[in-house]
Amino acid sequence: MELINVRLKVDRTVECSKTTLGHVGEHRAYCLAITIEYDLAYTVDYIRLIFGNTYSEKINTSTSTIYYYIPQWVMGSPLILFQIAGYKSGAGGITIVWKSDVVVFTLKRSLPASSQIAQDVKEHD
């Protein structure tokens, strides 16, 4: 697995809709709108966001901006840490092609009272 620099920009939180996320029901939920840029030489079949020991569903990489549902346990936390990993399927099974550095960003206020996210996205060295 190659660790590459994946540029991430967390634009804002937006209200999830059925068009952005099929598994979210009728209730209001919030998503992170994350713009991802990485070297096209490392093209993958799908990506996942990794939060410690848990990870998101498969996310299609056909668009550079993804919408990720904020898990309920994250809502009360002012700091969110995650990584993004790129996966490829092949004859040998599923492999991680690349993984980003750990990304840390701060919610300005707890959601859903405010849908603003700090514009600065900081990465650990």
N, C-alpha and C positions, 0 to 999 in steps of 0.2 A: 504494500500500500504506500502510495506516495502522498506526503503531506504537502499540499499546495496552498498558496495564499488565495483564499476565496474572499472577494470583496463583498461585504454585506451592507445594506443600508436599510434600516428599519424605518419605513416612511411614516407610519402612523398605525393606529388601531382603527379598524373599520368594523362595521356591523356585518357579521357573516350572513350570507343569504344562501338559499338552496343552490344557486348557480355557482357560488364559490366553494361550497362544501356540501356534498350530498348527505353526509351522515349527521349533520346538525338538524335537529327537529324544528318544530314550529317556534320554540322559545328563542328569545334574543340571545345571541352569543357574540363574543368579540373575537376578531382575528388580528394577527399581526400581518401587515403587508410588508414583505421582505423582498428586496431586490437583490438578486444574486448574480455575480459575474465571476466566471472562471474560464481558464484557458480552454478553448474548444478542442485542443488536442486530448483533453481528458474527458471527452464526452461520455455520458453515462446513460443508463436506461431510466433510472429514477433516483431521487434523493430522499433522505429522511432527516428530520431534525432530531438530535439526540439530547435529551435532558437527563444527565446522570445515567441511571440504569434503565431509563425508559426511552422509547423513541416513537416518533410519529408514524402515521400510515405512510404508504408510498406516495410520493408527490411527483407528478408528471413534470418533466423538465422542458416542455415545449414552450414555456413562457419564462421570461426572466424575473417576473414578479410572482411570488407565491403568496397564498393566503393561508395562514396556519391558525387553527382554532386554539385559543389560549385555554389550557386545561384548568379546571376548577381550582386545583391545588396551587396554581401559580398566581391566581387572581389577587390574593392578599399579600403577596411578596413584592417589595419594592425593587428587588434585583432579580433578573432572570439570566441564567447562564445556559448556553447551549452550544452545540457544534452542528455542523451540517456535513453529512457524508454522502458521497456519490457511489451508487451501486451499479454493477453490470452483471447481467445473466449470461451464462455460457455453458458449454458442455461440462465444465468442471463444477458447475453450481453457481451460486451467487457470491460475488466477491466485492469488497469495498475497494474502489479505485482510488479515491482520495477522501481526505477528511480535513475540514477547516480547523483553524485554531479555535480555542474556546472564545466565544463572543459573550460579552457582558453588556447588558444595557439596563437602564433604570427607568422604571415607570415614574413619571412625575408625581402622580397621585394614584391611589388605588383605583382600579377599574370596577364597575363601569362608570363611576361618577365623572371621571375625566377620560377622554379617549386620546389624550396626548401622550406621546412617548418622547423621551429625551431624544433630540436629534443626533446627539453624538453616540456613535456605536464604538465601543472600545474593545480592543482585542488584547488578550494576554500575550506576552512575549514567550 
